[in-house]
């Protein structure tokens, strides 16, 4: 019985960690938002965006490939950090770089 409890405990812990690896936790001040990752990694699992726009610009945030591919631009528009027009302009720059 003790062995079964240990196995269940470790299996649960591994499942939780595996689930966490599949999401970005983006903090806007104290408010967390969740984005699904494109692949399971530890990179940028927790990312903080300060309320003051001068500390991290939208371009600086979109420079991070993992976050941009996960759709952080849509989240920035949703949070009122940038406009839809600005989002399209910035994402076009990255599309041109890919060619």
N, C-alpha and C positions, 0 to 999 in steps of 0.2 A: 504494500500500500504506500509506503514512504517513497519507494522507487517510482511508482506511478505519479505521485504528486510532484516529484522532482522533474520528471519527464514533461509533464503538463506545464509546469512553471517555465522551464527553459523553452519549450515549444511556443508558449504564449509570448515570451520575451522576444524570441527570434521573429515571430510573426509581426509583432508591433514594430520592431526595428526595420524589418523589411518594408512594412507599410510606410514608415516615415521616410525611407529612402526614395519613395516614389513621388514625393511632393516638395514644393518650395513653400516655405512659410515666410511670407513677406509682411514685415511690420511697418505700418504707417503710423509712427509715433507709438501708441500702445495698441492700436487696432491691428490685429493679424488678419491677413488674407491668405488663401491657399491656392496655389497653382499646381497643376499636375505636371511632373517632369516628363521630358521626352524619352529619357532613359534613366535607369537606376544608378545614381552616383551620390557621393557625399557633397559634391560641389554646389555651393549656394543653397544648401538645404534651409538655412536661416539667413535672411537678408533684411536689412533695416533701411528704410527710406525716411530720412528726417523730414519733418514738416517744412523746414526752411529750404526753399528751392535752391538757394545758393550753395548749400553744402554738397548736394549731389544733383547735377543737372539731368534732364531726361536723356540727353545724348550719352552721358556717362553711364547711365543705367542700361540703356539699350546697347552699349558697347559689349556687354556681357552676353556672349552667344547663348549660353544655357538659358538665361532668363528671357532673352528675346525670342528664342524658339518656343519657349513655353507659353508665350503670349502676355508678357508683362506690359506691352504697349496698351493692350485693351484694358488692363487693370489700371494703368496710369490715367487713361481717359475716364474710366468709371469713377476714380477717386477725385477727378477734377484737376489733376495735376497738369494735363495738357489737352489740347483740342484734337478732334478727329482729323482735322486738316494737318496739324503739326505731326500727328502720328503717321499719316500717310507719307508726308514729306521725308521724315526720318527713316521710315522703313524702306522707301525707295532708294535711299543712299546705300543701304546695306544690300539690296538686291543688285544694284549696279556693281558693287564690289565683288559679288559672287561670280560675275561673268568674266 
